[in-house]
Amino acid sequence: MRGNIDTRLRKRRERGLDAIVLAACGLDRLGLGAEIGRRFEPDVMLPEAGQGALALQVRAGEEHLVAAADDPETRERVEAERAVVAAVGGGCLAPVAAYHDGSTLTGLVAAEDGSWLERRTGDDPAAVGEELARLAER
C-alpha cells in the first residue's frame, strides 16, 4: 500500500481492511499510537535497519549544530544494522532486515517471493552481513 501514514490509515478504513503493518515508531512520533493494535517484537518480525532512529544531515563543518542531538549508543546500533544491510547488498526495497538490541545483532535475508528466509545473530556486523550475503547468493 502506497502513501504517507495518513493515506495508509485512510485506505485501511475505506477498504475495510482488518489491519495494515506500519512502523510503530512513526505512529508514536505523530501521536497516533492509539491506531496500533499490536506491536511486533523483533523476535517475531525483525525491523528494517535503523527503524525508529532519526538522522540529521548538515553541511560539512557544521556538525556542531546537531551534536547535542547525537546519541552514541543509538548511532552505534544503527551503524551496525546498516553494515549488515550493506554487506548483503540490500536497499530500501530489498528483503533484508537488521536489529541490534544493545548486545546482540540479528540480521535476516529472504527471497523476494518469500520462498526462503535466513536469520543470523552475532556481534560482528561484517561477519553477520557476509554470512547472509552468501546465503542470498543461492
Buried (B, 14 or more C-beta within 10 A) or exposed (E): EEEEBEEBBEBBEEEEEEEEEBEBEEBBEEEBEEBEEEEEEBEEEBBBBBBBBEEEEEEEEEEEEEEEEEEEEBEEBBEBBBBBBBBBBBEEEBBBBBBBEEEEBBBBBBEEEEEEEBBBEBEEBEBBBBBBBEBBEE
